[in-house]
Amino acid sequence: AGVDERARVLIDKVARQAWTVTDDDVAAAKASGLSEDEIFELVVCAAFGQASRQLRSALDAVDTAVAARNRERP
């Protein structure tokens, strides 16, 4: 949310399919008028945000599994 439209394709790729990001994706964001600093900051934020969401999801799954196991014990 709130991502500059000029960077949306790149940021979506970073957040959802980072392994598919190419130099051409970065070049397209730069050609749209974004500076290298803007691109860097947006990419770092997208990667960190996605990593944080995945970590939170994994920790929640562990908590749920531990709670379920504890309920099963006499």
N, CA, C and O atoms as a DFTB+ gen file, in Angstrom:
296 C
 N C O
     1  1       0.847      -1.194       0.000
     2  2       0.000       0.000       0.000
     3  2       0.880       1.239       0.000
     4  3       1.916       1.284       0.662
     5  1       0.456       2.225      -0.741
     6  2       1.169       3.489      -0.751
     7  2       2.455       3.504      -1.559
     8  3       3.232       4.454      -1.466
     9  1       2.692       2.469      -2.349
    10  2       3.916       2.403      -3.149
    11  2       3.742       3.262      -4.391
    12  3       2.703       3.218      -5.049
    13  1       4.760       4.038      -4.701
    14  2       4.777       4.845      -5.918
    15  2       4.460       3.939      -7.112
    16  3       5.086       2.893      -7.283
    17  1       3.505       4.336      -7.921
    18  2       3.095       3.518      -9.072
    19  2       4.274       3.177      -9.987
    20  3       4.287       2.123     -10.622
    21  1       5.251       4.065     -10.050
    22  2       6.408       3.813     -10.916
    23  2       7.224       2.622     -10.427
    24  3       7.987       2.041     -11.198
    25  1       7.077       2.254      -9.171
    26  2       7.867       1.155      -8.600
    27  2       7.031      -0.081      -8.311
    28  3       7.564      -1.095      -7.860
    29  1       5.728      -0.011      -8.565
    30  2       4.829      -1.094      -8.145
    31  2       5.246      -2.459      -8.677
    32  3       5.265      -3.421      -7.909
    33  1       5.577      -2.584      -9.944
    34  2       5.932      -3.886     -10.526
    35  2       7.174      -4.445      -9.828
    36  3       7.201      -5.613      -9.441
    37  1       8.179      -3.622      -9.674
    38  2       9.410      -4.065      -9.027
    39  2       9.147      -4.472      -7.581
    40  3       9.604      -5.530      -7.148
    41  1       8.427      -3.662      -6.839
    42  2       8.191      -3.934      -5.430
    43  2       7.324      -5.183      -5.260
    44  3       7.566      -5.981      -4.355
    45  1       6.328      -5.360      -6.109
    46  2       5.527      -6.587      -6.049
    47  2       6.396      -7.818      -6.284
    48  3       6.237      -8.837      -5.612
    49  1       7.311      -7.718      -7.238
    50  2       8.210      -8.843      -7.505
    51  2       9.114      -9.114      -6.314
    52  3       9.317     -10.269      -5.938
    53  1       9.653      -8.070      -5.724
    54  2      10.545      -8.241      -4.565
    55  2       9.790      -8.931      -3.429
    56  3      10.319      -9.840      -2.789
    57  1       8.566      -8.499      -3.184
    58  2       7.795      -9.039      -2.065
    59  2       7.252     -10.439      -2.335
    60  3       7.151     -11.243      -1.408
    61  1       6.901     -10.748      -3.580
    62  2       6.214     -12.010      -3.858
    63  2       7.081     -13.060      -4.555
    64  3       6.898     -14.258      -4.340
    65  1       8.021     -12.617      -5.387
    66  2       8.858     -13.554      -6.151
    67  2      10.246     -12.954      -6.340
    68  3      10.671     -12.697      -7.466
    69  1      10.936     -12.738      -5.253
    70  2      12.220     -12.036      -5.297
    71  2      13.223     -12.689      -6.241
    72  3      14.049     -12.004      -6.845
    73  1      13.154     -14.002      -6.368
    74  2      14.100     -14.713      -7.222
    75  2      13.923     -14.401      -8.703
    76  3      14.769     -14.771      -9.517
    77  1      12.825     -13.721      -9.063
    78  2      12.593     -13.407     -10.467
    79  2      13.008     -11.985     -10.847
    80  3      12.916     -11.600     -12.013
    81  1      13.466     -11.204      -9.864
    82  2      13.869      -9.818     -10.143
    83  2      15.132      -9.818     -10.993
    84  3      16.091     -10.537     -10.711
    85  1      15.112      -8.995     -12.041
    86  2      16.254      -8.903     -12.948
    87  2      16.763      -7.464     -13.022
    88  3      16.128      -6.535     -12.521
    89  1      17.891      -7.308     -13.642
    90  2      18.429      -5.965     -13.884
    91  2      17.438      -5.136     -14.697
    92  3      17.341      -3.922     -14.514
    93  1      16.713      -5.784     -15.582
    94  2      15.727      -5.072     -16.403
    95  2      14.610      -4.478     -15.555
    96  3      14.111      -3.397     -15.867
    97  1      14.210      -5.165     -14.487
    98  2      13.180      -4.635     -13.583
    99  2      13.663      -3.359     -12.905
   100  3      12.923      -2.382     -12.793
   101  1      14.902      -3.381     -12.460
   102  2      15.481      -2.200     -11.821
   103  2      15.642      -1.082     -12.841
   104  3      15.363       0.078     -12.541
   105  1      16.089      -1.425     -14.044
   106  2      16.258      -0.428     -15.100
   107  2      14.923       0.216     -15.464
   108  3      14.867       1.416     -15.733
   109  1      13.851      -0.572     -15.474
   110  2      12.530      -0.019     -15.794
   111  2      12.081       0.969     -14.721
   112  3      11.503       2.008     -15.038
   113  1      12.342       0.652     -13.458
   114  2      11.995       1.577     -12.371
   115  2      12.813       2.857     -12.493
   116  3      12.301       3.956     -12.278
   117  1      14.075       2.706     -12.837
   118  2      14.937       3.887     -13.008
   119  2      14.477       4.715     -14.215
   120  3      14.459       5.945     -14.152
   121  1      14.110       4.055     -15.294
   122  2      13.654       4.756     -16.496
   123  2      12.341       5.496     -16.248
   124  3      12.029       6.460     -16.948
   125  1      11.572       5.048     -15.254
   126  2      10.299       5.707     -14.940
   127  2      10.497       6.994     -14.151
   128  3       9.544       7.731     -13.897
   129  1      11.755       7.260     -13.761
   130  2      12.043       8.505     -13.070
   131  2      12.465       8.362     -11.621
   132  3      12.744       9.361     -10.959
   133  1      12.517       7.133     -11.114
   134  2      12.964       6.932      -9.738
   135  2      14.481       6.983      -9.681
   136  3      15.162       6.517     -10.595
   137  1      14.995       7.540      -8.623
   138  2      16.450       7.580      -8.458
   139  2      16.946       6.234      -7.922
   140  3      16.163       5.429      -7.419
   141  1      18.239       6.006      -8.034
   142  2      18.815       4.773      -7.493
   143  2      18.579       4.682      -5.989
   144  3      18.304       3.600      -5.472
   145  1      18.683       5.807      -5.282
   146  2      18.434       5.808      -3.836
   147  2      16.985       5.429      -3.533
   148  3      16.734       4.652      -2.612
   149  1      16.036       5.963      -4.288
   150  2      14.627       5.621      -4.078
   151  2      14.382       4.139      -4.328
   152  3      13.692       3.474      -3.556
   153  1      14.951       3.633      -5.412
   154  2      14.795       2.218      -5.744
   155  2      15.381       1.354      -4.641
   156  3      14.745       0.395      -4.202
   157  1      16.574       1.677      -4.191
   158  2      17.223       0.916      -3.130
   159  2      16.352       0.887      -1.875
   160  3      16.109      -0.178      -1.309
   161  1      15.885       2.057      -1.444
   162  2      15.082       2.131      -0.222
   163  2      13.774       1.359      -0.352
   164  3      13.361       0.675       0.584
   165  1      13.125       1.464      -1.498
   166  2      11.880       0.732      -1.711
   167  2      12.106      -0.778      -1.718
   168  3      11.322      -1.529      -1.139
   169  1      13.165      -1.215      -2.365
   170  2      13.470      -2.643      -2.431
   171  2      13.808      -3.189      -1.047
   172  3      13.333      -4.260      -0.669
   173  1      14.621      -2.464      -0.297
   174  2      14.968      -2.914       1.054
   175  2      13.722      -2.995       1.929
   176  3      13.539      -3.971       2.657
   177  1      12.876      -1.991       1.863
   178  2      11.641      -1.996       2.664
   179  2      10.725      -3.145       2.263
   180  3      10.135      -3.797       3.124
   181  1      10.601      -3.396       0.970
   182  2       9.747      -4.495       0.510
   183  2      10.289      -5.842       0.974
   184  3       9.531      -6.697       1.429
   185  1      11.594      -6.027       0.858
   186  2      12.202      -7.297       1.275
   187  2      12.089      -7.482       2.785
   188  3      11.755      -8.571       3.252
   189  1      12.364      -6.437       3.543
   190  2      12.278      -6.525       4.997
   191  2      10.831      -6.754       5.435
   192  3      10.566      -7.563       6.324
   193  1       9.917      -6.052       4.817
   194  2       8.511      -6.224       5.156
   195  2       8.037      -7.638       4.906
   196  3       7.356      -8.225       5.747
   197  1       8.388      -8.188       3.766
   198  2       7.978      -9.562       3.447
   199  2       8.639     -10.556       4.396
   200  3       7.986     -11.492       4.858
   201  1       9.904     -10.371       4.691
   202  2      10.596     -11.257       5.629
   203  2       9.942     -11.197       7.006
   204  3       9.787     -12.226       7.665
   205  1       9.563     -10.019       7.436
   206  2       8.899      -9.855       8.731
   207  2       7.549     -10.569       8.753
   208  3       7.207     -11.224       9.738
   209  1       6.785     -10.444       7.671
   210  2       5.497     -11.126       7.594
   211  2       5.672     -12.644       7.622
   212  3       4.909     -13.349       8.283
   213  1       6.671     -13.142       6.909
   214  2       6.910     -14.587       6.886
   215  2       7.370     -15.087       8.250
   216  3       6.938     -16.151       8.693
   217  1       8.231     -14.342       8.913
   218  2       8.692     -14.727      10.244
   219  2       7.528     -14.752      11.220
   220  3       7.383     -15.704      11.987
   221  1       6.690     -13.707      11.200
   222  2       5.538     -13.651      12.105
   223  2       4.615     -14.843      11.860
   224  3       4.112     -15.447      12.808
   225  1       4.395     -15.178      10.599
   226  2       3.541     -16.307      10.248
   227  2       4.136     -17.620      10.757
   228  3       3.415     -18.463      11.290
   229  1       5.424     -17.791      10.597
   230  2       6.094     -19.009      11.072
   231  2       6.031     -19.107      12.595
   232  3       5.757     -20.179      13.133
   233  1       6.278     -18.014      13.285
   234  2       6.215     -18.025      14.750
   235  2       4.798     -18.309      15.239
   236  3       4.611     -19.023      16.224
   237  1       3.804     -17.757      14.558
   238  2       2.417     -18.041      14.906
   239  2       2.098     -19.527      14.723
   240  3       1.393     -20.117      15.542
   241  1       2.618     -20.128      13.650
   242  2       2.390     -21.552      13.402
   243  2       3.030     -22.397      14.501
   244  3       2.433     -23.370      14.962
   245  1       4.226     -22.034      14.918
   246  2       4.894     -22.751      16.002
   247  2       4.089     -22.618      17.294
   248  3       3.877     -23.603      18.002
   249  1       3.649     -21.411      17.596
   250  2       2.841     -21.195      18.801
   251  2       1.566     -22.038      18.772
   252  3       1.186     -22.628      19.784
   253  1       0.918     -22.093      17.633
   254  2      -0.308     -22.880      17.487
   255  2      -0.030     -24.369      17.685
   256  3      -0.789     -25.066      18.358
   257  1       1.060     -24.847      17.095
   258  2       1.413     -26.266      17.227
   259  2       1.753     -26.613      18.672
   260  3       1.333     -27.660      19.163
   261  1       2.493     -25.769      19.353
   262  2       2.859     -26.014      20.752
   263  2       1.613     -26.010      21.632
   264  3       1.465     -26.860      22.510
   265  1       0.724     -25.061      21.396
   266  2      -0.505     -24.993      22.186
   267  2      -1.358     -26.237      21.973
   268  3      -1.927     -26.766      22.928
   269  1      -1.452     -26.707      20.735
   270  2      -2.229     -27.906      20.433
   271  2      -1.608     -29.122      21.100
   272  3      -2.324     -29.961      21.647
   273  1      -0.304     -29.223      21.062
   274  2       0.385     -30.351      21.706
   275  2       0.184     -30.326      23.205
   276  3      -0.025     -31.368      23.827
   277  1       0.246     -29.146      23.786
   278  2       0.058     -29.022      25.227
   279  2      -1.358     -29.393      25.656
   280  3      -1.551     -29.930      26.746
   281  1      -2.348     -29.115      24.813
   282  2      -3.731     -29.486      25.121
   283  2      -3.920     -30.996      25.071
   284  3      -4.768     -31.533      25.784
   285  1      -3.150     -31.688      24.244
   286  2      -3.265     -33.143      24.096
   287  2      -2.625     -33.905      25.230
   288  3      -2.973     -35.064      25.456
   289  1      -1.704     -33.300      25.949
   290  2      -1.012     -33.985      27.048
   291  2      -1.917     -34.046      28.278
   292  3      -2.640     -33.100      28.588
   293  1      -1.857     -35.170      28.958
   294  2      -2.689     -35.296      30.177
   295  2      -2.224     -34.409      31.318
   296  3      -2.827     -34.415      32.391
